[in-house]
């Protein structure tokens, strides 16, 4: 039973956090009113993707360090007060249509490993 639990936790961890690969985020740092489709590989220090909107309808997206995901820091970084922002930790999660597929895949893989380990 301990082996099954170990396999389950390993499968969940690998699927949610990857195998040391760098994070990928959509990157439109100058803002866009269209859907941002440019992908950027983040540095090791950049562990989040940012999606920020202003009051004119422009959306800004890029890689971000954890300590910079703060309203005051973002207000100081951009030449306007953000209307809304969201920081997220998974690949390409800062799109308009981001999904939680990666954690779901990890959960399903873990459940399958647990099931097969019990039979």
Order of alpha helices (4+ residues) and beta strands (2+ residues): alpha-beta-beta-beta-beta-beta-alpha-beta-alpha
